[in-house]
Amino acid sequence: MNNAASSVLPRVSCLQLATAPQEHPHPNHWLMGHPPLPSRRRGESPSEHLPVVIWFPLQADGPRGLGFGLLVGVAPSTHYTIPAMAAGVFKSFMRDFFAVKYDDQQSDPQSERIDGNGRHYPNCSSDVWLRSCEREIVDPIEGHVSGHIPSWITGSLLRNGPGSWKVGDMTFGHLFDCSALLHRFAIKNGRVTYQNRFVDTETLRKNRAAQRIVVTEFGTAAVPDPCHSIFDRFAAIFRPDSGSDNSMISIYPFGDQYYTFTETPFMHRINPCTLATEARICTTDFVGVVNHTSHPHVLPSGTVYNLGTTMTRSGPAYTILCFPHGRQMFEDAHVVATLPCRWKLHPGYMHTFGLTDHYFVIVEQPLSVSLTEYVKAQVQGQNLSACLKWFEDRPTLFHLIDRSSGKLVQTYASEAFFYLHIINCFELDGHVVVDICSYRNPEMINCMYLEAISNMQSNPNYASLFRGRPLRFVLPLGTVPPPSSEKRNLVRSLSLAGLSPPKARRTMKHSASQYEDISYMPTNGRQETPAEESPTGFEKTGCKVEDNMINLVTLEGSAAEAYRATSGIFLRPEMLCNWGCETPRIYYEQYMGKNYRYFYAISSDVDAENPGTLIKVDVWNKTCLTWCEDNVYPSEPIFVPAPEPKSEDDGVILASMVVGGLNDRYVGLIVLCAKTMTELGRCDFHTNGPVPKCLHGWFAPNAV
């Protein structure tokens, strides 16, 4: 990323695929980095002076259309046949072939071979993300329980996530595009049942009726409808119901009802006992937002807050939405705070937000949604990821908004970083603490394209592109900086998804910091002599360091820092643990927005000894406890407190799990002691079809 903003090519951006010659229509059938030489097609008469080069596509396990191929050179007068061989033999041949031909230093000086078969991450099975549910399990099935599942656990673990990559003969391009699938583990008296059903969305019905993808998703463009003119597509921009309602990210309660969420303004009410889809809600009808996050906050009172984006006369703005607890939560919904986006044509990408006793916390990262590119994508029928732009030399901003008045209290800045999930926020001794699962940049979004997941074993940089760490930012209160006359200029940015990429090249160029660990962020610029410290990023973000720098963070035991600069307060975080953590959860009912000690997460380190590790992080002592099992891949760990808990971690961890490899019809529930992260019991199910890995969920007590 040598320019002001990075260009990240869609679908194949982090794979470093060789560019496909125009005469070959299927680049996904080529060898990674070794495209076939120009050749005659099968059946044509070979020249008497040239050898025949034949390209044999070999279908591999996985989604339709992905596979490997074999180049065979044959003398003109010789006739060869390829005997039928098992796909596994061909895969072994290809791995051996690459193990010989791949030149680490020439292809990437930073790459490192992990095993002799050319697999960079031999402990990681990416196939768990590539499965498609072929048959719903409407009626609950009972599994086999081993160990002990506490009898006091009564309720349903509800899960949401990608359910199917396929529509007819077509395949979605990105994990976020897959049809939403619900899972339910009903627990009562130490016994467990399992079932799953697709969310009955308008998008699913349209796609199934047409047997093709007819609704554009994040990373997949719809098949053009010849009946719709360019004017129809332009008019659809202003209709909120024209986009996808595929709510496949999360599940949250509104009162005693449960809703599935995505980042569009649609949510679906589901029955927590049957998983039937009962209704669709469009938030735009009640509060006028164009989208909202996938992770609202549910207060102990039952009131729900969420962060949305709306259009105002002065440009796009972030709005805090309140859904008061009661019988008419949507009808009574209203806006309690509004904050203008820092760039009028580039509102920030928001997946979540924070909440404390007195503040709403909006973390505005420099990953934005370009409104001009959005209009262009809609008119030209392109996927929505083409609208994302990453401004790597602009800071990430932390906005504190007073919950009682709805007014902006203060804004802080840090080095640019990307995030999806805020772990927790709270106030302590004149500071606001914000814990975030952070990444150096948004390349991890590209790592979730179909090709990226399918070919990760051949990509030496996949792990570094997905590298994240949990960071703690500490915002000192009562340190309002002097007003700044500096203006934030919007620098030119190339599309994150490569909407208008340069001419095709063999590999995507990366900056020197592309593969740096996010742990660089809390440690960069530190000198042995504290008086000579200079927080890296001030010049980069337009903040000028004052000569007499004083760390404004006075929180006992904290290594985080904050410095007064000419244009604001600049933050430097501390790292909470040296694990990649994702889908973090806490004892939410008691410690959301409060000073807490523990969070639980899944590992996001694909190059770890066991990528399927569950992690418990003690943020006070910066220590971790883990649980893992070979070839087992749990999902988001949900904390369920014991009856009358005596401590913050007095309870159990519930997590659904799948296994890698050929056993794609297995799904299970693991129950861990939250104190020790040791297994109490599990329940194993063998289903009538593949079960995909899920994303987020909720424990619904007494829903049995």
Buried (B, 14 or more C-beta within 10 A) or exposed (E): BEBBBBBBBBBBBBBBBBBBBEEBEEBBBBBBBBBBEEBBEEEEEBEEEEEBBBBEBBBBBBBEBBBBBBBEEEEEEEEEEEEEEEEEEBBEBBBEBBBEEBEEEEBBEBBEBBEEBBBBBEBBBBBBBBBBBEEBBEEBBEBEBEEEBBEEBBBBBBBBBBBBBBBEEBBBBBBBBBBBBBBBBBBBEBEBBBBBBBBBBBBBEBBBEBEBBBBBBBBBBBBEEEEEEEEEBEEBBEEBBBBBBBBBBBBBBBBEBBBBBBBBBBBBBBBBBBBBBEEBBBBBEBBBBBBBBBBBBBBEEBBBBBBBBBEEEEBBBBBBBBBBBEEEBBEEBEBBBBBBBBBEBBBBBBBBBBBBEBBBBBBBBBBBBBBEBBBBBBBEBBBBBBBBBBBBBBBBBBBBBBBEEBEBBBBBBBBBBBBBBBBBBBBBEEBBBBBBBBBBBBBBBBBBBBBBBBBBBBBBBBBBBBBBBBBBBBBBBEBEBEEBEEEBEBEEBBBBBBBEBEEEEEEBEBEEEBBBBBBBBBBBBBEEEEEEBBBBBBEEBBBEBEEEBEBBBEBEEBBBBBBBBBBBBBBBBBBBBEBBBBBBBBBBEEBBBBBBBBBBBBBBBBBBEBBBBBBBBBBEEBEBBBBBBEBBBBBBBBBBBBEEBEEBBBBBBBBBBBBBEEEBBBBBBBBBBBBEBEBBBBBBBEBEBBBBBBBBBBBBEEBB
